[in-house]
């Protein structure tokens, strides 16, 4: 089974699809805020997460490390620095540096050498799993709504 977005069907349902995607975006944003504290912290933390772990989506990941229950060994992650955070977030470099310093002080992020990462144990918190579960529920609801609206089609 695979999902498709046929251009003709999406075009005729584009208003409904756009509204549903806007709702999804706001709900996902709210859950990231719940996990990280506020918009700026969420934006920076997400930039760090994506920068250090994006390659895991293209690799064979050990089954034991596919769950947030286990910390990811640092040698399997990429590095993240202020410049990459600034590029990913659209913040200027100085603003990104200042905000990262604030998040290091709060304990959300840690700096090692020239790199930045989430604080050890952060992803093992119960709240991290609750946020992922809430987001999966939102995505499921959105996809089901988009299928019902005809903007997404299920193909065998």
Backbone torsions as a table, in degrees:
resi	resn	phi	psi	omega
1	UNK	NA	140.1	176.4
2	UNK	-144.7	155.5	179.3
3	UNK	-101.5	144.1	176.3
4	UNK	-133.7	163.0	177.4
5	UNK	-127.4	78.8	-179.1
6	UNK	-59.5	127.1	-173.7
7	UNK	-54.2	-43.6	-178.1
8	UNK	-64.4	-44.7	179.7
9	UNK	-67.5	-42.3	179.9
10	UNK	-63.3	-42.9	-179.9
11	UNK	-58.0	-42.1	-178.5
12	UNK	-75.1	-14.6	179.5
13	UNK	-118.3	18.8	-171.3
14	UNK	-63.0	-34.7	178.3
15	UNK	-64.7	-48.5	-180.0
16	UNK	-63.4	-40.9	179.3
17	UNK	-64.3	-44.4	179.4
18	UNK	-60.6	-43.7	178.8
19	UNK	-64.1	-44.7	-178.6
20	UNK	-63.4	-39.0	178.3
21	UNK	-69.0	-35.2	175.7
22	UNK	-63.9	-42.8	176.7
23	UNK	-60.7	-46.2	178.9
24	UNK	-59.3	-45.5	-179.2
25	UNK	-59.1	-46.3	-179.5
26	UNK	-65.9	-38.9	179.3
27	UNK	-68.5	-38.9	176.3
28	UNK	-65.9	-41.0	177.6
29	UNK	-58.4	-43.4	-179.8
30	UNK	-62.4	-39.3	-179.6
31	UNK	-70.5	-36.3	176.0
32	UNK	-64.4	-39.5	177.4
33	UNK	-61.8	-40.3	179.6
34	UNK	-60.9	-37.9	-178.8
35	UNK	-76.8	-42.2	-171.9
36	UNK	-104.3	-11.8	174.0
37	UNK	111.2	-45.3	178.7
38	UNK	-160.0	176.4	-176.5
39	UNK	-59.6	-47.5	-178.0
40	UNK	-63.0	-45.5	179.3
41	UNK	-62.4	-42.2	179.9
42	UNK	-63.9	-45.0	-179.4
43	UNK	-59.6	-45.7	-178.7
44	UNK	-70.3	-43.8	179.4
45	UNK	-62.1	-41.1	178.0
46	UNK	-64.5	-38.9	176.4
47	UNK	-61.5	-42.0	178.3
48	UNK	-63.7	-47.9	-178.4
49	UNK	-58.8	-49.1	-178.4
50	UNK	-64.3	-43.4	-177.8
51	UNK	-63.4	-43.9	-176.0
52	UNK	-81.6	-23.4	-171.6
53	UNK	-123.4	1.4	-177.6
54	UNK	-55.5	-36.8	-177.3
55	UNK	-65.9	-18.5	177.6
56	UNK	-64.1	-25.3	178.8
57	UNK	-72.1	-16.5	-179.0
58	UNK	-110.2	9.7	-175.6
59	UNK	-126.1	165.3	173.4
60	UNK	-81.4	113.7	-177.4
61	UNK	-101.4	130.9	177.8
62	UNK	-49.5	129.9	-178.6
63	UNK	-52.8	-33.7	179.5
64	UNK	-67.9	-21.5	-177.4
65	UNK	-101.1	5.4	-179.0
66	UNK	-81.7	-10.1	179.9
67	UNK	-104.6	148.2	175.6
68	UNK	-66.9	-11.2	-179.3
69	UNK	-62.0	-28.2	-177.4
70	UNK	-110.0	136.2	174.3
71	UNK	-66.1	145.0	177.8
72	UNK	-84.7	126.8	176.7
73	UNK	-57.7	134.2	-175.7
74	UNK	-59.8	-28.9	-179.3
75	UNK	-69.7	-10.9	177.4
76	UNK	-97.7	0.8	-179.7
77	UNK	-110.1	153.7	174.5
78	UNK	-80.5	177.4	177.2
79	UNK	-99.7	158.1	179.6
80	UNK	-135.4	134.5	177.8
81	UNK	-129.6	178.3	-177.3
82	UNK	-59.3	-41.2	-179.7
83	UNK	-61.5	-42.8	-180.0
84	UNK	-67.8	-34.4	176.2
85	UNK	-66.4	-44.3	178.5
86	UNK	-60.9	-44.5	179.2
87	UNK	-63.2	-43.2	-177.2
88	UNK	-70.4	-31.9	-174.7
89	UNK	-97.4	-19.0	-174.8
90	UNK	83.3	2.9	175.5
91	UNK	-77.1	150.7	173.5
92	UNK	-72.0	160.6	-172.3
93	UNK	-59.1	-41.6	-178.3
94	UNK	-67.3	-41.2	177.5
95	UNK	-64.3	-43.5	178.2
96	UNK	-60.8	-44.0	179.5
97	UNK	-60.7	-45.7	-178.9
98	UNK	-64.1	-43.8	-179.9
99	UNK	-68.4	-37.6	176.1
100	UNK	-62.4	-43.0	177.2
101	UNK	-57.2	-42.1	178.4
102	UNK	-62.7	-41.6	-179.0
103	UNK	-72.0	-27.8	173.2
104	UNK	-67.5	-42.4	178.9
105	UNK	-62.5	-35.8	179.6
106	UNK	-78.1	-14.0	179.0
107	UNK	94.0	1.9	178.8
108	UNK	-72.5	-41.4	-179.6
109	UNK	-116.1	158.7	172.5
110	UNK	-129.1	147.8	176.1
111	UNK	-109.9	132.7	175.4
112	UNK	-134.5	117.6	-175.7
113	UNK	61.5	-127.8	177.4
114	UNK	-95.9	6.0	-175.4
115	UNK	-104.2	162.3	179.3
116	UNK	-128.7	140.4	175.5
117	UNK	-148.4	168.1	173.0
118	UNK	-65.5	150.8	178.7
119	UNK	-61.6	142.2	177.9
120	UNK	-54.7	137.2	178.0
121	UNK	85.4	-6.9	-176.8
122	UNK	-60.0	-45.8	-176.4
123	UNK	-75.0	-9.1	177.0
124	UNK	-89.1	-3.4	177.1
125	UNK	-67.1	146.5	178.3
126	UNK	-57.6	-38.0	-178.7
127	UNK	-60.7	-34.8	179.4
128	UNK	-61.2	-46.5	178.7
129	UNK	-65.8	-40.5	179.3
130	UNK	-60.8	-39.5	179.0
131	UNK	-67.7	-44.1	178.1
132	UNK	-60.5	-43.4	179.2
133	UNK	-63.2	-43.8	178.7
134	UNK	-62.4	-39.5	179.8
135	UNK	-69.5	-40.6	176.0
136	UNK	-61.0	-39.4	176.8
137	UNK	-61.9	-42.4	178.7
138	UNK	-64.8	-43.4	178.7
139	UNK	-62.8	-44.3	178.5
140	UNK	-58.8	-46.8	178.9
141	UNK	-60.5	-44.1	-179.2
142	UNK	-63.2	-46.7	-179.5
143	UNK	-63.1	-43.2	177.6
144	UNK	-60.7	-42.2	177.6
145	UNK	-63.1	-42.3	-179.4
146	UNK	-68.8	-32.4	174.2
147	UNK	-67.3	-46.6	179.1
148	UNK	-60.8	-37.1	-179.9
149	UNK	-74.5	-16.9	-179.1
150	UNK	91.2	6.0	179.5
151	UNK	-80.9	-22.7	174.7
152	UNK	-123.1	137.4	-179.2
153	UNK	-118.0	139.5	175.6
154	UNK	-92.0	125.4	178.2
155	UNK	-116.0	144.9	178.5
156	UNK	-68.4	NA	NA
